[in-house]
Amino acid sequence: MSAYGLEPSDPRRTRRAAVTRYVVAATLVRSADGAAAVGLVLLAVSPSAHLAHGARVGGVLAACLTAPHLLGPLLARRLDRARDGRGVLSTAFVAYGAALAAAALLLGRLPLAAVAAMVAAAGACGPLLTGGLSSRLAGLAGGETGIEAAQRRAEGWDAVTYGIGGTAGPALVAALAAAISPRTALLVLAGAAAAAAPLVLTLPRAPESSARREGALTVRATLRTLVAHGPLRRVGVATVLTAAAGGTLSVVAVVLGASLSDRPGAGATLVAAFGLGNLLGSLAVTAFPLRGEPERLTTRFTVLVGAAFALCAVAPGYPAALAAFAAAGAANAPWFTATLAARARYAPRRARAQVFVSLAGVKVAAAAGGTALAGAAMGLGPRAVLAGGAAIAVAAAAATAVDRRLSAA
């Protein structure tokens, strides 16, 4: 018997089957997570919700869904300590779906505070749908036994699930909301999350971790590790600053698109071009897995992201802007895959899930901060904001390179 309790007659086939099931489960839950905020806003502003200030309520609910991600390390420690992490993940998926469905059914029928609490409960499970699930990938792909190419290819597929969740998820919920109703769209998302729960239970059980044998690191010790451990620190800096720059795109695209084209939805099309480029870039990374040391790859691709932002800033017309935004999405894919590889390579065994979730949480927070900053700075013009994002990304790469040169950690 193998370490996963499976017959070792064809380990490659076993790994491929496990990764396939992982990708399906991850796509389901990340589509739900990526589209839920859009669905809540659409429901809040719809006449069926009977809300006087629908847009404001939708914004509050979206914030309630996102803010609990910062509490992710607390849940992740439970995943690090679990005898069988599949049960923790499955429970989180069901809880997310149930809380989201309850909020969808009861918005406009119960006091807002009660519905907001349901949304916050779903949001508290969100980190396990993203970083928590990603932390389980290394064992499935063979990373525990040093199969580098299989691990990198699996990380590429993981990036694909994030890309689908961030693009197809919102598109699906918008289509369902228009064709049927926003409430139905949210119930479909809740069902997708719940459907992933039994699927994740079919994944191979990972070997007993050192976190289980020796005790998982505390949240405080994990956060200290993120600061003190050189590669994790540098990848964290690149993650935060690049995510903040990326958070400006949704606001910038709307304003830039309107200034370059009279077509309705020109800005949304720029966002879609970014999403399509990101998805194609992620698929390319699965076909041609990244090679090299993950920390250095992160620095190099951070520079590439900055260069792509600069192209967006100088695009002379709308067709050029479409191409530049698609290029920015394509550059984002290997950057994100490199950060996943870095988390897998450098995370201590006793805090693997906490490292994944912590970096995912600060990435979400940084992106939200970038969005807010873009709105405040839009008086300077969209090109100036894009140039600022490019400068932030390049500065992040420079900071990691300098830190690596000066630090022995």
N, C-alpha and C positions, 0 to 999 in steps of 0.2 A: 504493500500500500504506500501511496505517496504521502507527503507531509500534509496534503489537503484531504486525505481520506479517499482518494480516487485511484483507480488502477493506472500505473505509470506506463502502460503499453505504448501510448502515443501521446506524450506530454505536450507536444506542440498543438495537436488537435484539441486536447483538453483545455489548454490556455486560450486558444482562439475561441472556443465555444463559451468559455467563461467571460472573456472580454466582450463578445457579442451580446451576451445577456446583460452585462454591465452597461454597455452603450445604450441598449433599449431602455433599461430602467433609468439611466441618467438622463436620457432625452425626455422621457415622460416627466420626471420631477422638475427638471430645469426649465422645461417649457411652461409648466405650471408656475414655477417661481418667477420666471422672467416676464410672464404675462399678467400675473395677478394684479399688480398695481394698475395696469392699464384697464383691466376689467373692472376694478373697484371704482375708478374714476368714471368710466362709461356708465356704470350702474348708478352712481351718485347723481350724475347730471341727467339721467333719463327720467321721463315723466312718471314711469312706474314706481320710482322710489319716493315720489311725493315730498321732496326736500326743497326747502325755500332757498338754500344756498348750496346747491349741488356741487359746484366746482370747488368751493371751500371745503366741503365735507370730503370730497374725493381726495383733495390734497392731504387732509388730516389722516385719512385712512391709508394712503400711500406711505406717509411718514410712519404710521404705526406698523406697517409691514416691514419697513426697512430698518428702523432704529434698533429693534431687538437683535440685529446681526452682531452688534457690538458685545452682546452677552454670549456669543457663540463659544468662546473658550471654556466657559463653565460646563456647557453640554458636551463639548469635545472631550473634556477630561473623563466624563462618564464613558465615552466611546473608547478612550485609551485604556480604561480599567476593565472594560467588559470582557467576560469570558468568550462571548460570541458577539462581535460587533454587528452582525447581520440583524439580530433582534432589535438592537438600539435604532439602527437605521430604518428598519421596517416600521417600528412604532412611530418614529418621527414622521415618516411619509403618511401614515394613516392619520396621525394627529393633525398634520398640515391640511390634508384634504378635508377632514371633518370640520376643523375650525373655519376654513375658507368657505365651505358649503353652508355652514351655519350663518356666517356673516352675510353671504349672498341672499339667503332666504329671509333673513330677519332685518336687513337694512330697510329703514322706513317703517318698520313695524314695532321695533323696540327702541328705547332711548339710545342715542348715539354712543354714549359711554359704554353701554353693554356690547354694541357691535364693534367698537374700537378695541375692546378687550379681546374679543374673538380674533380680530385681525392681528393683534399683537401676539396672541398665542400662536397663530400660524407663523408669524414672523420669527418667533423664537425658535421654531423648528427649521427655519430657512438655512441657517449655517450648516446643518447636517445634510441638506439637499445639495449643497455646493461643496465646500471644502471638506466636510466630514465624509461624504461619499468618495471624493477624490483621494482621500488618505488611505482608502482600502485598495486602491488600484495596483500598487506595487506588487503585492503578493500574487494577485491574479495574473499579472503580465509576466511573471517570472523574475521580477526585479530582485526578489530575495535570493535568487540563485545566480545572479550576475548576468542575466541575459539582457544585455544592454539594448540591442536593436528592438527586441520585443517590447521592452519597457518604454522606449522612446516612441515607438509606433502607437502603443496604447495611450500614451500621454497625448499624442496627436488626436486620437479618437476622442479622448476626454475633452480636448479643446473644441472638437466638432460639436459635441453635445451642448457645450456652452453657447456656441455660435447659433445652433438651431434654436435653443431656448430663448436667446435674445432677439432672434429675428422672426422665425416661424411662429413662435408662441404668441407674441403680440399681434402678428398678422392674422393668426387663426382666431384669436379672441375678438378682434375687430370685425372680422367677417361674420362670425357667429352672432355678435351683437347686432350687426346690421340686418342679417337674414332672419334671426329669430328674436333674441332679446339678450341684453347684457347679463341678466340673471342666469339664463341658460348657459351662456358662455363661461361664467364663473363656475357653474356646476360641472361643466365638462373639464375645466382645469382641475377642480377638486377630485374628479374621478380619475384623471390621469395620474395625479400624485398617489392616490390610493391603489391604482392598478400596479404601480411600481413596487408596492410593498411586498406582495408574494413573490415577485420576480427576484428581488434582491435576496430573498431567503434561499433561492436556488443556487446562488453563487457558492463556490467552494469556501469552506471555512478556513480561515487563515490559521497558521500555527500559533500556539500560545505565545503571546508577545512578552517582551521583557517588562513592559508596563504592568502586565498582569502578575508576573512572577515577583517583581521587585517593587511594584507600586508606581503608579503614574506620577510624573512631576506635578507639583502644584501649579496653579495658574500663574502665581507670582514668579515661581522659578522658571516657568516656560517663557514668560515675558522677559525676564532677565537674560535668558538664553538668546532670545531674538535680538537683543541689543549687544550682548557680549560676544556671540559667535560671529566671526567676521563675515563668512559667506552669507549667513542668514541676514545679518544686518544690512549688508550691501544689496542683497536681493530685495529686502524690505524697503529700503530707500527708493530703489528703482521702481518697485511696485507702487508705492504711495504717490510719488511725484508723477509717474507716467499715467496712473489712473486719474489723478487730478486734471492733468492735461486732456485726457480722453473724455472726462466728464463735461468739457466745454462743447463737445461736438454737437450734441442734440440742440443746444440753443443757437450755436453759430450757424448750423446748417439751415435752420428756418430763416434767419435773417439774410444770410448770404444767398440762399436760393431765391428769395424774393427780390433781391437786388440784381440778380443775373438773369432772371427769367420771369415772364409774365404768366407763365402757366400755373394754374392752381396746383398746390401740392409739390411745388418745385423743391422746397426744403425737405419735405418728407422723402422725396426721391433721392436726395443726397444721402440721407440717413440710410435708406435702403441700399444704396450703392456701397456704403461702408459695410453694412451687414453682409451683403453678397461677397464682397472682397474678403471679409473675415472668414466666411464659410469656405470659400475656395482656397484661401490660404491654409486653413486648418486641414482640409482634405489633402493638400499638397504635402503637408508635414507628415501625414500618415503614410503617404506613398514614398516619401523620401525623409525618413526619420532624421532628426537633428543629431549631429555628431559633435563631440567636444564637451568640455567642462561646463556644467550648467550656469555657474555664476558668470563666467566670461561670455557665454552665449547671451545671457540676459543683458549684459552691458552693451554688447554689439547690436542686439535687436532694439534696445532702447534708442540708440543713435538712429537706427533705421526708422523707427516710429517718428522721431523728431524731424527727420528729413521729409517724411511723408506729410507731416503737418505743414511744413514749410511749402511744399508743393500746393497744398490746399490754399494756403494764404496768397500765393501769387498766381493762381489760376486766372487766366485772362477772360474766360467766358464760361457759359454754363456747361458745354460738353467737356471742356478741360477740367472743370470742377468735379463733374461726375467721375471722370477718370482718376482724378487726384483722391477723391474720397474712397473710391474702390481700392486704390493703392494703399491708402492709410489703413483700411480694413485688412488688406492682405498682409501688411507689415505687422499689424497687431497680433495676427495668428501665431507666428513663430515666437514673438515676444512672450505671449501668454503661455505657450507650450514650454518655453525655456524656464519660466517662473515655476510652473508645475514640476518640471524636472528638478529644479533646485530645491523645492520643498521636499521632494521625495529623497533626494540625495543627502541633504544636510539635516533633516529633522531628526532629533534624538528618538530612539525607539520608544522611550518612555513618555514621549510627548508628540508623537507623530500627528494625531488628529488635531491636537491643540495648535500646532504650528500651521497646519493647513488652514484651519478655521480662523486663526488669528490674522493671518495674512490676507485671507479672503475678506474678513470683516473690515480691516483697515482699507482694503482696496475699495469696497463699497462706500465706506465713509468718505474716502478721498475723492471718489468720482462724484458723490453728491456735493461735496464742497466745491469741486471744479464747476459743476453746473450752476451753483449759486453764484460763484465768482464771475462766471461768464455773463450771467444776467446783470450783475452789478456793473461790469466793465463794458457792456455792449455799446455804451455811448462813444467809446473809442473806435467802434466799427468792427465788423466781423473779421476782417483781415488782420487787424492789429491783435485781436484776441487769439486767432490762429497762430500768428507769429509768436505770441507769448507762450502758447502751448508748446510750440516747437522748441523755444528756448528752455522751457522747464524740462522737457524730455532730454535735451542735450546736456543740460546742467546735471540732471540725475545721473546720466552716463559718466560724465566727468567726475562727479562726486564719488561714484563707486570705484572708478579707476584710481583716483588719488588715494582713497581709503585703502584700497588693496596694496598700493605701493608703500604706504606709510605704516600699515598695520601688519603685525605678525600673526593676528588672530585669524 
